[in-house]
Amino acid sequence: MKTIAFFDTKPYDKLYFDKINRHFGFNIHYFDVRLNEETAQLAKGADAVCAFVNDRITASVAHDLEQQHIKLIALRCAGYNNVDLKAVWQRIHVVRVPAYSPHSIAEHAVALLLCMTRSIHKAYNRVREGNFLLNGLTGGDLFGKTAGIVSTGKIGKITAAILHGIGMRILVYDKFPDVQWAQTLNAEYVDFEKICKESDVISLHAPLTPETFHMINKKTLALMKHNAVIINTGRGALIDTHALVNALKHQKIGGAGLDVYEEEEHYFFEDWSSQAVQDDTLARLLTFPNVIITGHQAFLTEEALSAIAQTTLENIEQFFKTGSPLPNEVCYQCSNIGSEKCKHTQQQACF
């Protein structure tokens, strides 16, 4: 029986992994702490580790895991920017969950958008205090307006389809256009500058790469409409948060709905309700009435959690049965991003 050291465990992780693991029979050791230089030794005796978005697999952690004869890092998420792939290359294999429930992320993005444009968050707080005034709650129709979708992977395509169903004009940006799909929604592939200039809503679904890091910045924010709304359910560092704060402060954009934040590691997934937020940028974001922040919960649906557990355990089982390469293995050696296949692992969208 193979043993898995499971890091950064939350109650919902254990619930769904234990349920799915009945069909696999792994011996799972759950740890509440995150995987980092101080905790890597907890994996001693395990055959694989299971990590999440805020676990940090640095060169030092990779070395410690290799010394403990760990053969596999199984990420229970799609992103892998928290892994030093150069450090683990040809030493420890890395697998991920490229897609679990893209509908969960897309629907959360639209929920943030609707909440923002109709001031649902403000109305909710007012009514609970017995205030039924409508002053200051005037919103706007999405019908007939323009949505800019950044990256048309599965999540981006579903978001575009939902907004198209509302009656929005759809502009899309992706390094690898899927023109045939776009035609089904009468969507138009354009460059990122046009997305910024013409969109009333910009929804970010791109992976975090050197190319997409801070793609929303002072320059691109200056191109946007004064009432444009930015939605980010992708990666926090797609947005230069300081530039976003400045644009909000000077009313250069209409608002933001964020499920991710570039410095979220310290706060997200933890309870800080009894303490002051020490991150000045995050604290400033929380003061804006036209900003909604959720704590990286877009994935948190029954369907997504079940799919994450199923794919993660399948990845682990396949590795120990057949070895590498695997369909969901992350490859450092390639540089193919998007729709091209990795020549080493034959997966979609490798590093």
Number of C-alpha atoms within 10 A of each C-alpha: 8 14 16 24 24 26 24 18 17 14 8 12 18 16 13 17 19 16 14 18 17 9 10 15 14 16 14 19 16 16 16 11 15 19 26 18 17 11 14 22 15 18 24 16 14 21 21 26 26 28 25 21 17 19 18 22 24 19 16 16 22 26 19 19 28 15 11 17 17 23 18 24 25 27 26 27 21 17 17 24 16 15 22 17 23 14 17 22 15 11 17 18 22 27 26 25 21 24 17 22 21 20 22 19 26 24 17 21 26 19 15 25 25 17 17 24 22 16 19 15 16 15 18 12 11 14 11 9 9 8 11 11 10 9 6 9 14 9 13 11 12 19 13 12 17 21 26 30 29 25 22 25 20 17 25 27 23 18 26 28 19 16 21 19 12 14 15 22 22 24 24 26 22 18 13 14 18 15 12 10 12 19 11 9 16 14 22 16 23 14 14 17 13 16 25 21 16 18 23 23 28 24 27 28 25 24 23 18 14 9 9 14 17 19 19 20 17 17 11 16 24 16 16 24 17 17 14 22 23 28 27 26 27 27 23 21 21 26 24 18 21 15 18 21 17 14 19 21 13 9 12 18 23 20 25 28 25 23 25 24 24 14 14 17 14 9 15 17 14 10 8 10 7 6 7 8 14 9 12 9 14 19 12 13 20 14 10 14 14 19 20 21 16 15 14 18 15 23 22 14 14 13 14 19 19 19 20 27 24 21 22 23 23 13 24 26 16 15 19 14 9 9 11 14 17 19 16 23 27 26 25 19 15 15 13 16 16 19 15 14 16 22 13 16 17 16 19 19 19 24 18
